Amino acid sequence: MTTILIVEDDRLLLEGLVYLLEKEQYEVLAARSYQEGEGYLQSRNIHLALLDIRLPDGSGTGLCREIRRSSDLPVIFLTANDTEPEIVAGFDLGADDYIAKPFSMEVLLRRVRAVLKRAGDDEARLEHSFIYKDLKVNFNKMTVFKNEEELKLTTTEYRLLEALAQNSGQVMTREMLLNRLWDQSGNFVDENTLSVNIKRLRDKLEDDPKNCRYIKTVFGIGYTWGDG
């Protein structure tokens, strides 16, 4: 059974999330503090963590930092602050998604399913290396090397890179990328999240983000990989 850890200090919201996820046949571990969440992380096998950023004795970002020291456990942040700097900071820590409060329970459920699918869908990845300029990618192993130096990408960044590289030579619209990265129907997707991930991926890949060699913008439409 898939186990989800929720660390959220709002009792009513926590109870609602537990009810929703247990109804979907997930095992749910509920914590209302940093310390309690940390205890679960150290003692239980967890498949996904939903972390409130502001906690009474710490922060969800602190928990995410602890997770990333030893694990690729998928992380979704829950927060009332959806400003771009905070979203960027969350993705920098290795978050897989970001949900701003207040949110629809159906939105959250779809995001949970999508992140779990991305984390576990290894067979859907390419089984060979992709080489372009000074970049070498092995999607099967989820490794990216530039000039023989390994780059650390989040799960979402890997998925975005895969979508663009696999479709080199054609323009990928924003809608196509959103469908590829999240829900197949394209519903309940935050456009800002795509923009943030494009920016973060470019920052990691490009020598000069203002003169892109890998991910190029097709204004008003979307993006294309490399020279097209």
ChimeraX attribute file (.defattr): number of C-alpha atoms within 10 A of each C-alpha:
attribute: neighborCount
match mode: 1-to-1
recipient: residues
	/A:1	7
	/A:2	12
	/A:3	18
	/A:4	23
	/A:5	23
	/A:6	23
	/A:7	30
	/A:8	27
	/A:9	20
	/A:10	11
	/A:11	12
	/A:12	10
	/A:13	12
	/A:14	17
	/A:15	12
	/A:16	11
	/A:17	20
	/A:18	20
	/A:19	13
	/A:20	17
	/A:21	18
	/A:22	13
	/A:23	10
	/A:24	10
	/A:25	11
	/A:26	15
	/A:27	17
	/A:28	20
	/A:29	17
	/A:30	21
	/A:31	20
	/A:32	18
	/A:33	20
	/A:34	23
	/A:35	16
	/A:36	13
	/A:37	21
	/A:38	15
	/A:39	12
	/A:40	17
	/A:41	17
	/A:42	10
	/A:43	8
	/A:44	11
	/A:45	12
	/A:46	18
	/A:47	18
	/A:48	22
	/A:49	26
	/A:50	24
	/A:51	28
	/A:52	25
	/A:53	23
	/A:54	20
	/A:55	18
	/A:56	11
	/A:57	11
	/A:58	13
	/A:59	17
	/A:60	26
	/A:61	20
	/A:62	14
	/A:63	21
	/A:64	24
	/A:65	17
	/A:66	14
	/A:67	20
	/A:68	15
	/A:69	8
	/A:70	8
	/A:71	10
	/A:72	16
	/A:73	18
	/A:74	26
	/A:75	30
	/A:76	25
	/A:77	22
	/A:78	24
	/A:79	20
	/A:80	13
	/A:81	14
	/A:82	15
	/A:83	10
	/A:84	13
	/A:85	10
	/A:86	14
	/A:87	22
	/A:88	19
	/A:89	12
	/A:90	22
	/A:91	23
	/A:92	14
	/A:93	17
	/A:94	25
	/A:95	26
	/A:96	24
	/A:97	25
	/A:98	23
	/A:99	22
	/A:100	16
	/A:101	12
	/A:102	10
	/A:103	12
	/A:104	11
	/A:105	13
	/A:106	11
	/A:107	13
	/A:108	21
	/A:109	14
	/A:110	16
	/A:111	21
	/A:112	21
	/A:113	13
	/A:114	16
	/A:115	22
	/A:116	18
	/A:117	12
	/A:118	19
	/A:119	18
	/A:120	10
	/A:121	10
	/A:122	14
	/A:123	8
	/A:124	10
	/A:125	15
	/A:126	16
	/A:127	12
	/A:128	11
	/A:129	14
	/A:130	15
	/A:131	14
	/A:132	13
	/A:133	10
	/A:134	10
	/A:135	17
	/A:136	18
	/A:137	23
	/A:138	17
	/A:139	20
	/A:140	14
	/A:141	13
	/A:142	17
	/A:143	15
	/A:144	22
	/A:145	16
	/A:146	17
	/A:147	10
	/A:148	10
	/A:149	10
	/A:150	13
	/A:151	15
	/A:152	14
	/A:153	20
	/A:154	22
	/A:155	22
	/A:156	24
	/A:157	22
	/A:158	19
	/A:159	21
	/A:160	19
	/A:161	23
	/A:162	21
	/A:163	18
	/A:164	20
	/A:165	20
	/A:166	12
	/A:167	14
	/A:168	15
	/A:169	13
	/A:170	14
	/A:171	18
	/A:172	20
	/A:173	16
	/A:174	16
	/A:175	16
	/A:176	14
	/A:177	18
	/A:178	22
	/A:179	15
	/A:180	16
	/A:181	23
	/A:182	24
	/A:183	16
	/A:184	11
	/A:185	11
	/A:186	15
	/A:187	12
	/A:188	15
	/A:189	18
	/A:190	15
	/A:191	11
	/A:192	13
	/A:193	18
	/A:194	19
	/A:195	13
	/A:196	16
	/A:197	21
	/A:198	18
	/A:199	15
	/A:200	18
	/A:201	21
	/A:202	21
	/A:203	14
	/A:204	14
	/A:205	22
	/A:206	15
	/A:207	12
	/A:208	10
	/A:209	17
	/A:210	9
	/A:211	10
	/A:212	16
	/A:213	16
	/A:214	23
	/A:215	23
	/A:216	18
	/A:217	16
	/A:218	12
	/A:219	7
	/A:220	8
	/A:221	12
	/A:222	15
	/A:223	19
	/A:224	22
	/A:225	23
	/A:226	16
	/A:227	11
	/A:228	12
